[in-house]
Amino acid sequence: MRAVVQRVKEAKVEIAGKTVGQIGQGLLTLVGVAEDDTEKDSYFMSDKVANLRIFADTNGQMNRSVLDIKGEVLVVSQFTLLGDCRKGRRPSFAKAARPELARTLYEVFVQALEEKGLHVETGRFQEMMDVYLVNDGPVTILLDSHKLF
């Protein structure tokens, strides 16, 4: 499972001009599921996202998590995070999970964040979405449950 985590002042997702998910201060998290991912990956990633210390403390140091600041999380599915561009010019998505597995593990990830006490909003799985954000910093972190980076 891969994620792009962005610290935001606010973020929202629209489909056909209608807002379907919106948060204030917190994290916009784009999530891609790999073909060999399991629920273990969803739980690992939810723990990482919830506890990433990327918010400033009173000394301006990144020592606080989204849980610490009582922030929100907007989760958006994005299979293109599994795109392999090492050969040629067109990404290969061969390592991306099939939609049935991806949806299940995406939902486990969202539920695990909620179980930690976070307010979570989402986009819609397998929909074309417009994502708007005000990146705070900017701070952008890449995560991979297989620890490739």
Helices and strands as residue ranges (DSSP letters): E 2-15, E 18-23, E 26-32, H 39-51, E 55-56, E 62-64, E 72-77, G 79-82, H 99-115, E 119-122, E 130-144
